[in-house]
Amino acid sequence: MNLNFPSRSGRSPIAPALLATALALASAWHAFALSKGVYQRDFTSTAVDQIPDDFLVLNGTFGVKEENGNRFLELPGAPLDTFGVLFGMTEKEGLQVSGRGLGTSKGRRFPTFGFGLNGAGGYRLQVSPAKKAIELFKGDHACASSPFDWQSGKWTHFKLQIRKQAETPATWKVQGKVWTEGSEEPKAWSIAWEEKEEPIPGRASLWGSPFANTPIRFDDLRVGEAQADN
């Protein structure tokens, strides 16, 4: 029996219900994916000069740009300050953020940029080319640093994670690694710090300070489950 009676407009009255169901399922799947830590963003579906709807820009005029068929998020080279964006799900532990960033030097001036976890005042892994190092911050406090030979004009890959230590339940391990595109990902973590205060839940983040007056680019963002030590 055909119950798909046409309406006066010539369209089925069931069609809106099916559309609503499809949208509800898509929304439920998106929420499920975020709860499972599979957030990913490569900007291919974001219009140029726009930002993804789920981004929370803390400050700065970020926008998607395109070059040679590749889209990426770009922070302009001016003004000079520190700018950031929050993305992904809100958690306090057990997550890893990864992505890549690209900056260029100008004379003796260098940008700094990186990725973070646990919100605006949480943990941040950044390259500091002027210091020839990578640094791990909690808020504005530098917790640790490690030597790193940054290369201007090349993509730099980042991984940062926080996880609760099973052997010492009142502590959390914050670990990070950085490497230049074209080289192999380091097997060992490049930098680590032990947190003894319970972390505050927050979203993942990206940060840039265009001290060289040149744009900073970001791409291939991902938030996933933290890795256990080998």
C-alpha positions in Angstrom: 0.0 0.0 0.0 1.4 3.4 -0.9 1.1 5.8 2.0 3.3 8.5 0.3 0.3 10.8 -0.5 1.4 14.0 -2.4 0.7 17.3 -0.7 -0.8 20.3 -2.5 2.7 21.5 -3.3 3.4 18.2 -5.0 6.0 17.1 -2.4 5.6 14.2 0.0 4.7 15.3 3.6 7.0 12.5 4.7 10.0 14.1 3.2 10.4 16.8 5.9 10.2 14.1 8.5 12.9 12.1 6.8 15.1 15.1 6.5 14.6 15.9 10.2 15.5 12.3 11.1 18.6 12.5 9.0 19.7 15.7 10.6 19.1 14.3 14.1 21.1 11.2 13.2 23.9 13.3 11.9 23.9 15.4 15.0 23.9 12.3 17.2 26.8 10.8 15.3 28.8 14.1 15.6 28.2 14.0 19.4 29.2 10.4 19.5 32.4 11.0 17.5 33.4 13.8 19.8 32.8 11.7 22.9 35.1 9.1 21.4 37.9 11.6 20.7 38.0 11.5 17.0 37.8 15.2 16.2 39.5 16.1 12.9 39.8 19.3 10.9 41.7 19.9 7.6 39.7 22.9 6.3 38.9 21.5 2.9 35.2 22.0 3.6 35.6 25.6 5.0 35.2 28.5 2.7 38.1 30.9 2.1 38.3 33.8 4.6 35.9 31.9 7.0 36.5 29.8 10.1 34.8 26.5 11.0 31.6 27.0 13.0 32.8 25.0 16.0 35.9 27.1 16.5 36.0 29.6 19.4 38.4 32.4 18.5 39.9 33.9 21.6 41.5 36.8 19.8 43.1 37.4 16.4 41.7 37.6 12.9 42.1 33.9 11.8 40.7 32.8 8.5 41.0 30.0 6.0 43.3 30.6 3.0 44.2 28.5 0.0 47.5 27.9 -1.8 48.3 25.4 -4.5 45.0 23.7 -3.9 45.6 23.2 -0.1 43.4 25.1 2.4 44.7 26.0 5.9 44.0 28.3 8.8 46.1 31.4 8.7 46.9 34.1 11.3 48.0 37.4 9.8 51.5 38.8 10.4 50.1 41.8 12.3 49.4 43.0 14.9 52.1 41.7 17.2 50.5 39.7 20.1 49.6 36.2 21.1 46.4 34.8 19.5 44.5 31.6 20.0 41.6 29.4 19.0 39.8 26.6 20.9 38.5 23.5 19.1 37.4 19.9 19.8 35.8 18.4 22.9 36.1 19.5 26.5 38.1 17.0 28.8 40.6 17.2 31.6 42.7 14.1 30.8 43.2 11.2 28.4 43.5 13.2 25.2 46.1 14.0 22.6 46.1 17.0 20.2 48.1 16.9 17.0 48.5 19.3 14.1 51.1 21.1 12.0 52.1 24.8 11.8 54.2 26.8 9.4 55.9 30.1 10.1 58.7 32.2 8.5 61.5 34.3 10.0 62.4 37.8 8.9 66.0 38.8 9.6 66.5 38.1 13.3 62.8 38.0 14.1 61.0 34.7 14.6 57.4 33.6 15.2 56.3 31.3 18.0 53.4 28.9 17.6 52.0 25.7 18.8 49.1 23.6 20.2 47.5 23.2 23.6 45.1 21.2 25.8 42.8 22.0 28.7 41.6 25.4 27.5 43.0 28.9 27.3 44.9 28.6 30.6 46.0 25.0 30.1 49.0 23.3 28.6 50.7 24.6 25.5 53.5 23.1 23.4 55.2 25.6 21.2 58.3 26.1 19.1 60.5 29.1 20.2 62.9 29.6 17.3 64.7 32.5 18.9 65.7 30.1 21.8 66.3 27.2 19.4 63.9 25.2 21.6 60.5 23.8 22.1 58.7 24.8 25.3 55.9 23.4 27.4 53.8 25.9 29.2 51.0 25.8 31.8 49.2 29.0 31.3 52.0 31.6 31.2 54.4 29.5 33.2 57.2 27.7 31.4 57.4 24.1 32.8 60.0 22.5 30.5 62.1 23.1 27.4 64.1 21.0 25.0 66.5 21.9 22.1 64.9 22.0 18.6 66.3 23.2 15.3 63.3 24.9 13.7 63.3 25.5 10.0 61.7 28.6 8.5 59.1 28.1 5.8 58.7 24.3 6.6 55.7 22.7 8.2 56.3 21.6 11.8 54.3 18.8 13.3 53.1 18.7 16.9 51.8 16.1 19.4 50.7 17.0 22.9 48.9 14.8 25.4 47.9 14.6 29.0 47.0 11.4 30.8 46.5 10.3 34.4 49.3 8.0 35.7 47.9 4.6 36.9 50.9 4.0 39.2 50.5 7.3 40.9 46.8 8.3 40.7 47.3 11.9 42.1 49.6 12.8 39.2 49.2 13.4 35.5 51.9 13.2 32.8 52.0 15.9 30.1 54.1 14.9 27.1 54.9 16.5 23.7 57.0 16.0 20.6 57.8 18.2 17.6 59.4 17.4 14.3 59.9 19.0 10.9 57.8 17.7 7.9 59.9 15.3 5.8 61.6 13.8 8.8 60.4 10.8 10.8 58.3 11.3 13.8 60.4 10.8 17.0 59.6 7.5 18.8 60.3 9.1 22.2 58.6 12.1 23.6 60.7 15.2 23.2 59.5 16.9 26.3 57.6 15.9 29.4 56.3 17.3 32.7 54.5 15.8 35.7 51.4 17.6 36.9 50.5 17.2 40.6 47.4 19.5 40.5 44.2 18.2 39.1 43.8 19.6 35.6 40.9 21.9 34.7 38.7 20.5 31.8 39.0 22.4 28.6 39.2 22.2 24.8 42.2 21.8 22.6 43.8 25.0 21.2 46.2 26.4 18.7 48.4 29.5 19.3 50.5 31.9 17.3 52.6 35.0 18.0 53.7 36.6 14.6 56.8 38.4 16.0 58.4 38.3 12.5 55.4 40.2 11.0 54.7 37.2 8.7 51.6 35.0 8.7 51.4 31.7 10.6 49.5 28.7 9.1 47.9 25.7 10.8 46.5 22.5 9.3 45.5 18.9 9.9 44.1 19.3 13.5 43.2 16.2 15.4 42.1 15.4 18.9 42.3 11.7 19.9 43.0 9.3 22.7 46.3 9.7 24.6 48.9 7.1 23.9 50.3 4.8 26.6 54.0 4.7 27.1 55.8 1.9 25.2 
